Amino acid sequence: MLAALAAAGASEPARYRDTAGAYLKEVLAAAREEYPDANLVGVTGRADRTGSVVCDPQSPAQDGWHYHLYSAERDAFLLIAECRGYVVGPMKELRSTVGAGERVPITGKFFDSDEALKAVAAGGVVLEPGGRGSGGKRPFGFTLLRVDDARFRDAPVFWEVRSGDALYRVNGSTHRLEKDVVVRDPGASREGSAPESGMVAVPSWGDLKSTAAARAPLASRPRKPKGYSARKDFPRVLEYARRKLPGAVLMGIDGIADAWGYAECLGAGDGWAYYFYSRRTRAIETVWACRGEVHAGGGGFIPVSLDQHQPVPPAPVFIDSDRAMDGLLTSRHEVMNEGMGRYYSRRVPMRLLSYKAPPFSSPELWKRTLLWEAQIGTKVFYVDAETGRFLAEKRP
């Protein structure tokens, strides 16, 4: 299981939906906080058979969806990356050349990346990714762009889907595979029958106000250099456990976190504690990590119970502690304040735990068992460790 945990960050489970349109509203809201006139001009990424991006939430800028935007007011191209709802940017893009249609905004509606794959299949094309990469399959390459072609009256929005050395173009408005625009061997072209629900609407500024308002607490929080989050040394922790605790399984993570989800790390006993159940010793073993230093150590209070908790699953990959704190403060922005002008000054116990039975009474939350939780005062605040969404608060 440890080997599976170590490999889990390399790819996302197919059941997690992270299509190009899944977090489009959050992406545009992030861009327009700094560039109010920014418009979407393109999307690129590598996705699996479900149209969901293949990425590690720890490095969205490297392999998540890349949203390309243009600000006419500042004549600047921008890049925002997204992976499983974790949005990074905007960052400025430096371009030596600019195509004729690259400043034209993508507006209205277009079919999402999962529907683009369905349109290619509906056109009679059998898509078989190559035998390398994540899970033995090579991801498809996706590009959303406006096509500047004399055959089209207006520059339409197209999805380009690359599989191996073949490139297929799908009209983003009609759901049609355009055989005369495809690089090679597209097969027959015909209209798809995708439902209206498969389309993504590019939100207007008015549509983004509620999203921007939800992000406002994070914008008001002072900026802080990247700190020591729970996943920072996670690969080292797993390697240490593999060598020193063979066969052990991860049961939870624990630390004292600030308002950014970072643990103080000054020396031994600081940082994050990782709890493993060792079948050899039939006990919970503690591994400490602090800025690259990983070692065994005891702990006073161990928050893991074999009756109540189960091993942390290797997939889906749990989000980092900083992202979990962002999710909490988006909904409960005041909980890390101490009063008397001391904003975002609390340090609180923060834990990742996987429950056998969810600690919620509401039926709609009964499937949520992998949780980040923060003990603040007399309450425990729960965040979904898969999505970063705040779920509930309650007294223990």
Buried (B, 14 or more C-beta within 10 A) or exposed (E): EBEEBBBBBBBBBEEBEBBBBBBBBBBBBBBBBEBEBBBBBBBBBBBBEBBBBBBBBBBBBEBBBBBBBBBEEEEBBBBBBBBBBBBBBBEEBEEEEEEEBBBBBBEEBBBBBBBBBBBBBBBEBEBEBEEEBBEEBBBBBBBBBBBEBEEBEEBBBBBBBBBEEBBBBBBBBBBBBBBEBBEEEBBEBEEBEBEEEBBBEBBEEEEBEEBBEBBEBBEEBEEEEEBBBBBBBBBBBBBBBBEBBEEBBBBBBBBBBBBBBBBBBEEEEBBBBBBBBBEEEEEBBBBBBBEEBBEEEEBEEBBBEEEEBBBBBBBBBBBBBBBBBBBBBBBBBEBBBEEEEEBBEBBBBBBBBBBEEBBBEEEEBEEBBBBBBBBBEEEBBBBBBBBBBBBBBEEE
